[in-house]
């Protein structure tokens, strides 16, 4: 869950940067320039991140989809502001993930749990920034048994001590696949914040969500998945072209 939160934060930072770039008018003769995206704080990596990549990989469930996130906020003068961000995402049968936000061809991200790297690829100047991680050490049978036992205990505890602000929702079809839902209702700074999330148990991805937060500058965020297609995308989409300049970064 923590890693998902970290990647969500990074994704939102990229979303904001691309949103600003996409809304900037340009003359018809202008050639789009690659984005320069900077993050504050330490990267969400560690010495065992290769193991994290391997464990988080979902194999045998390839797909492609379009995810549209709409954020509506109320400004101090009472008017509303709407921001729409579109994300193209896909995964192959080996668990490699590719996603890009906004205009396709500007940049895309690759997460490879087979070769243990993540990359930001910039087609406009034929370059890529790659962070390579060490292959994880294979756990022993005893270690795997301990992990399985711990997970079973955690699941039993959660079942016996359900969160008072979390509610399971009846399953339904979302974007053409079966999804299970959950609703979280919290009181934050004296206001009620309601979040719903729908997850495909087979694909193990979120296929829809809403967050309704009446606090200033927060607003309502709705994420809708469309064009969900099951099946393997073109393998070349998960590769860095051989004629690209690759800059390697330390984890």
C-alpha angles and dihedrals in degrees: 000000000000092000090049089053092050093051091046089055092049091047092051090051090054090045091056093048093050092045091057092046093047093050094052110102117232135188116256090247093055118109113218112248125218115265120256105213122183127188127202123222130025119318116260092248136109141175091276097046091114087064090049091054092049094048094047094051116112109206130193095025107091120176146151128215148160118237120197119194119193119193118191117186134175114232124217091259091058097255122121131237124206124199121186121194125183123205126191112204136174141168132200129217092268093056098257111150129205125184138168132182129215120349110019115238096038096093140323136196127228127198112190117188091177099056091026101235142114123210142187108210123200111195093181092071098020096243139125136198109215130189111196123200133197118260110259121254110252110246120235122245089256092053092048090051091052092050091049090049092050092049091050091052091049092050091049091049093050090050092051094042107038117188110259092220096049124085128185114227127210113267120256143167114276122179089346098307134090113260136184120217141209132189124206120196117190137170107225121176089345097307132100116249117192123193127182126188131184119201132188107229091203100046093032093220134117109255098182142001145170132199119191111191116163094194116117114278091007106082128147124327119193123185119193127183119212137168091033107177125183117216139065118304121219107297091223089068089071095052133085107233112251093235093059122106109242122208112195120212129195117245 
